Amino acid sequence: MTTEAADPPGTQPVEDRGSRDQGREAAKRLVDALAAQDYRGLFGVLTHDARFRYLIPSGPKEVVGAAEVASKYFDWFGDADALEIEEVLVHRVSDRTSARYRFLVHEQQGWEVVEQQAYLDVNADGQIESIDLVCSGFLFVAERPGESPAQKHEFDAGTMGCSDGLAPEFRRRIGAIPVGDLLVVTVHDPAAKEDLPALARLMGHSVRSIETGGDGRLAITVEKAR
């Protein structure tokens, strides 16, 4: 859901409407590029010497330069295999543009939610000169909001490996469960840590987690995607 707020009274001086629209458009381009994981689009909305000051749970940081700013955003979002916009709120605060956005992010460990509040300075060409940002951090959610909890199915593969039957048995087991459910494969073969996730992704499924137990066994959780 995307929401663009009206400017509340008293938050902006009298100004040219075109400059207001440039700030909003720059914020929209920034958020759209992040959601699309579009490095070129993100780089293009920034001035070459853009300044980025940000506060994340580990502390405050600062980088300068379009390439450095874009790289920092991609450190956060570039590895996601799914990124969905939950909410965007853009408005003016005096001569700055406020952009608050919330993303649902899916990576190997599962779904996370992250919210960021940014204040942008936009030049006359519609490019972002500086960003001051506060980030909530990436917060784990048990399942994607709005969906029923996924059912888990257990597959204890024992000492079976990909060279002696694990791959076809995994195909059979994942094929027998509903789309959106999870197959938890427990296996002793250490090679399965690389082989089984690669097979799952090749088949179009999502690897939710890979965990190593104290006894050396692997627990690989795969979400059936189709």
N, C-alpha and C positions, 0 to 999 in steps of 0.2 A: 504494500500500500504506500503510495506516495502522496504527501500532503505539502502544499506550499502555503504558508501562512500569510495573511495580510499584515502589512506593517502597522503595528500598534501606534496610537497617537504619541507624539513626543519622542519617538526613537530615531527620527532622521530630520536633518535640516532641509530647507527648500533646496532642490537640486534638479538637474536635468533628468527627465525620465529615462533617456537613453543610458545614462550611467547606472541608474538603478537596475535596468534590464541587463546590462553587461555583468553586474555582480551576480545576479540570479543565474544568468546563463553560464557564467564561469563555474559557479557552484554545481549546477546541473551536470556540466561536462565532467567535472571532477568526480562526482559520485557515479555517473554512468561508466566512466573509464575504470573506476575501482571495481564496480560490479561485473564488468565484462572482462576484467583482468587484462585490460588493453594498455600495455606499457607505452606504446606510441601515442595513444590518445591522452594519457596522463601527462606524458612529457610535453605534449603540444599545448596544454592549457597553462603551463608554467613559463615564466620568464627564465632566461638562461641563468640568471643569478638569484633565483627565488630562494627565500629564507624560510626554513621550517623549524619552528620550536614546538616541541611536544612533551607532554607529561603522560607517562605510562606507569603501570604499577611498580616498575623497577626504578623509576626516577625520571628527572627531566633530562632532555637531550636537545641538541640543535645540529642541523646540517644546512649547508648552503650549496646551491646549484641545482638546476632542474634534474640532472641525472642522479644526484645524490638523494633528492626528495623522492623521485619516482622509485628509486631502488629501495628506499626505506618502506614505502607503501607495499612494494612487492615482497619485501621480507615478511610482512604481515599477512598478505592475502594471496600471493602468487602461487602457493602450493595447494590451495583449496581445490577440491574436485567438484564442489558446488558452492555457489555464493548467491544468496537471495536477498533482495532489498525488503526489509520489513517496514521501514518508515523513513521518510525524509522530510525535514522541516527547514525551510529557508526564509530568512527575513533580514531586514536592514537594522543595524544598530549604529546610529550616527553615520559615519562615513565608512563603515565596515560591513561586510556581509557575513551573517551568521548561518552556518550550515550544520544541522544535527542530523545524523543518519544512523540507522541500526541495521546490521546485517546478520543473517543466519549463515554460518559458514560450516561446511562439512569437509573434514580432513580425515586422515586415517583413523584417528582416535574417536571420531563420532561428530555429532553436531555441537556447535558452540554459537553463542550469541555475543556480539560485540557492538558497543555504541560509542560513537565518537562525536565530540562537539568541536567544531572548527570555526575560527574567525579569520576571514580572508580579506586581504587588501588587493584590489583589482585595478589595473591601470586602464588608460583610455583605450587601449587596443583589446581589452577584454581578457587579458592574461593575468594570472595570479602572481603577485609579487612576493607575498608573504602569507604564511599560515601559522596561526597559533592554535594548538590542538590539545584537548584532554581526552584520554581514551579510558574506557571502563576496563580494558583487558578482555581476554577471550574467556568466556564463562561457559562451562559445560552445561548442556541440557540433555536430559535422558533420551528424549526423542524429539523429532521435528514437531514444533507446536502445530496443533490442528490435526495431527495424525494419531491413530490408535497405536498404543504401544506394540512394537514388533514382537512376534512370538519367536522364542529361541528353540532351536533344534540341535541336539547333541550328536556328534559323530566322533566316537573314540576309535582312531585309526591304529592305535597300538604302535607296533614297530614298522607298520607299512610305510614304504617310501614311494616317491614318484617313479622310481625305476621298477617297482614291483607291484603296481596296481593302485596306488593312491590316486593318481590322476583320473582314471575312469570311474573309480568309486566316488570321488568327489563330484564328478559330473553327474553321476546318477543321483547322489544325495541332494545336490543343490537343485536339480531338475524336479525333484519330488516335493519341494516346499513352495508355498505361495510367494508371489512377488512382494517384497518389502519385509519378509521374515529373515531371521538370522540363522546361519548355520555355524555352530561353534565346533571347529575341528581340533581335537586333541591328538597330538602325534609326538613320537619320540625322535624321529629322524631330523637331525639339525638342518639338513639340506632343504627341508620343507619350508623353512623360514623365508627362503628366497623363491623356491619353485612354486609353492602353492599360491601365494599372493599374485605372482606373475600370471599364473593360469587363470585365477579368478578375474583379474582385470582384463585379460585377453578375451574372456567370455562376456565382458561387459558388466560385471558385478563390482560392488564397492567393498574394499577391505576396511572394516571398521576398527580392528585392533589386532595387534600381535603381542602376546604376553608370554614371558618365560617363567615357568614355575620353579620352585626350589628343588624339585626332583629332576630338572632338566627338560621336562616336557614343554612343548609349545601349545598354546591355545590361540588359534587363529579364527577370528570372527569375521564372517563374510555376509554382507547384505545382498539378497537376491534382487537384481535390478530388472530382470525381464524373464 
